Amino acid sequence: MMGADLWSLYALMRRSRLFEVEVSRLWQAGLISGEMHLGTGEEAVIAGVVSQLRPGDAMALDHRGSAAFLMRGVDPISLLREMLGRGDGLCGGRGGHMHLFSPEHLAASSGIVGASGPTASGFALAAQQLRPGAVAVAFFGEGALNQGMLMESVNLAAVWRLPVVFVCKDDGWAITTEPASSTAGTMDERVRGLGAEYQEVDGLEVERVWHAARQALERARAGMGPTFLRARCVHLEGHFLGFPLIRSLREPLRELPAMLGPLIRALLQRKGGSLRERLAGVRTVFAASLATLRDRRRHAANDPVLRARSALTSQAARLQELDVRLEQEAAAITAAALQEVEA
């Protein structure tokens, strides 16, 4: 590939988004249990990197790994059955959506924050010794930067000049905490202080990610050591599917009574904290709700799939055909995943 092919990248992104729409629907229906961490909003970051991986390259992923698995070519039916807890799922129904493994694709994910760092460094060490020219990629959020094992992995990769690319999907939130209130210094200072190359890119623009990733991957393949790629993005669903503040804004009549009832009752109680303290709690809740109204996650301009699509609208017929085909494919995947296999 001489340059970024936006049609191919859009197809990867759109396929991933439709898959996660189906996952969301099944989760809402109660067919998938537990918390669900979707990667909606990360598609440009994942596609820009994974589309350039070769056979023998490895991926170490965080708890939002389904997009990378799909784009790497893992069977989507097996992947969805894993999330459904089926015995014929990718990992026998034991891993769920956070602990996915595909030895065939040298791909592993973990729900442990920061664990993709040492995993990718291990993959990269094996590549350095056994598969010269192969690379490893680690995906993680900016909150993982406060995990010691991730920093140790960057340091080790720099010392040993390992062929690894560390991809930080920075959405500006570590669950519900903004980095400025929990992290000293700056990300580039930390990374450069450990001896790794540092790049920043707009993670909402897939072509920009593609070009930044190409440079980082070529550098790794040439034996020049690790690159830390910081890609700013937006988690459209918040930290997890059903994020309370986002849910309350989407369906206020349904959600707000359940949230406001306990607050009002607590405010009217004679016992407990002072009226001033209780009012302060109410103000905190309303401030968080108002902040969510202005949150980047609510604006279509921050959707990387829509951004990529808007650049293709000049060929409307081709775009429509592609969208219809991908929608039909997503529906067929869900139908096949839900089908019981005859003994």
Secondary structure as UniProt FT lines:
FT   HELIX           6..28
FT   TURN            29..30
FT   TURN            40..41
FT   HELIX           43..50
FT   TURN            51..52
FT   TURN            55..56
FT   STRAND          58..61
FT   HELIX           66..72
FT   HELIX           76..83
FT   TURN            84..85
FT   TURN            87..88
FT   TURN            90..93
FT   TURN            96..98
FT   STRAND          101..102
FT   HELIX           103..105
FT   STRAND          107..109
FT   TURN            113..115
FT   HELIX           116..130
FT   TURN            132..133
FT   STRAND          136..141
FT   HELIX           142..146
FT   HELIX           148..159
FT   TURN            160..161
FT   STRAND          164..170
FT   TURN            175..176
FT   HELIX           179..181
FT   HELIX           187..193
FT   TURN            194..195
FT   STRAND          197..202
FT   TURN            203..204
FT   HELIX           206..221
FT   TURN            222..223
FT   STRAND          227..232
FT   TURN            236..237
FT   TURN            241..242
FT   HELIX           244..250
FT   HELIX           252..268
FT   HELIX           275..293
FT   HELIX           296..298
FT   HELIX           300..302
FT   HELIX           304..310
FT   TURN            311..312
FT   HELIX           313..315
FT   HELIX           316..338
//
